Amino acid sequence: MRVDGELFAAAKATGADTGRNAAQQIAHWARIGRELESSPHISLHDIQRVLAGEPGASYDDLSELDQAIVRVDWDEQVNKRLASLNFEKEFTK
């Protein structure tokens, strides 16, 4: 499995603090994600509806925990977009 360089670096740094290597830290995070998705306290369906921008799906109607999950996804989307921008190319035009 290929892992994004930024994720690997974060896992390596966090793992150093917790006594895990990068692979163990990523596995740990994956287990946490699996548990969150299967938790009765998380409304995965509602989260997916908000992320998809479905009509009637409101971020404000989500629980605080669900909102936190949405914000993580939004942060990832923003970071991907920012990484793909090439202002030099645009300004040169």
N, C-alpha and C positions, 0 to 999 in steps of 0.2 A: 504494500500500500504506500502510495506517495503522500507525504505530508508537506503542507505549505511551510516554507522556510521560517516565516514569522511565527507560526504555531509551534514549530520545533524549537525555536529559540526561547519562546515563552515557556514551553514545557521543560526545557533544560534548566532555565533560571528558577522556575518554581520548584522543580524536582530537587534542585540543589538544597533548597530550604526545607524540603520535606523528607529528604533521604531517599528519593526515587530518581532513577535515571529518566531520560526524556521519554523513552518508550513506556516505562511504567506510569509516568505522569499522564501521558496521553490516554493510556488504558484506564486510568483512574477517572479522568474527565469523561471518557466515553461511558463508563458505568454510571456516573452521576447523571449524565444526559439521558441514559436509558431509564433510570429511576424517575427522573423528572417527567419524562414523556408518559410513563405508566402511572404516575401519581394521580390519585383521585382529587388532589387539591389543585391540579393543573388542568386547565381546559384547553387541550391541544387543538381541538376543533375550532374554538373561538379564536385562538392565537393565529391559526392558519388562515381563518377568514379575514382577520385584520391585516395580516401580512399580504394577502392577495388583493386587498382593497375592495372587498365585496361590499355592495350596498347594505346598509344596516349594521355592518360590523364596526363597532366603535372601540377605539383604544380606551376611552374613558370608562367604558362599561366593564373592562377587564379588571381582575383582582390585581393587587400590587405585584404579586409574584408573576402573574401572566404578563403584566406590563413590562417587568424587568426582562423577561424572555424576549418580548418584542423589541425592546431597546437594544439588546445584544444583536439581534438580527439586523436591525436598522443600522447599527454601527458598522457591522460587517459590510453591508451594502454600500454605505457611504465611503468606507475605506477602499473598497474595490473600485468605485467610481473615481475617487481622487487619484488612485494609483494609475488609472488609465488615461488621465488628462495629460495633455502635452501643450502647455501654455506657450512654450517657445515656438512651436510649430504654428499655433494659432496667431500669435502676435507677429510672426514673420510674414504671414499672409498680408 
